[in-house]
Amino acid sequence: MRVTPQLPPPSSPSSGSAAEAVLPEFRRTWWETGLRARADAGVLGVFAELPGLISKAVRVAWRADRVRTLLVAVATVGAGSMAAFGLLATQRILIELFAAGPTPDRVRAALPALAWLAVVTAIRGALGMVVGYALNGLTPRVLLDVEKELFADTTAVELRAFDDDQFAEGMERATRGTEAAIELVQTVMNLFAGLVSLLAVVVAVVTIHPLLLVALLVATVPTGYAALRAGHVKFGS
């Protein structure tokens, strides 16, 4: 007598879906939250979130050290003003050097503008050192302030909350957030310095000739858009 082996019945689509339902759902880890938000934001979303990020950075820096925060702002504005005066002095030097007449006379006519350019460059360099000094002292104070706030919040939580895996992920995210606060403050300061420098160039260009503003826009707008798109693609990848 020969026994025919019994094959298992073919799996139906309903059994497959039942097996999938048993599997746990994947959820985002602590490091994916910020990256996913940046990747989904897009170029326009970055500008929409920018005012909130700037206000948070200013509040954290102001709460950590008001004197150094104000010093960075004033020195940055002063450095931008010196940049505008330096461009105007350079333009004046070129006008005097390329004017008609003997070379010694042209050099002597350019000496006041050269002296003014040297003074402006020295002042701008000194203000840059002031900004660096203030930021170096502001960074540890920002870290201390955000860590104190983190410890004040976490010590008020019940002890059993630390056994929850979601709370553990939130703690990990918050701990990394203290380091991100320093980067946020530094990035906002650099953004402010870049905007001040750009405004100084705009003022100098308009003073020299208004049509040069068009050339400045043609040179800066595509570069800025390309940088935003490159950042978006980076986070998306």
Beta strands, then each sheet from edge to edge (+ up, - down):
end
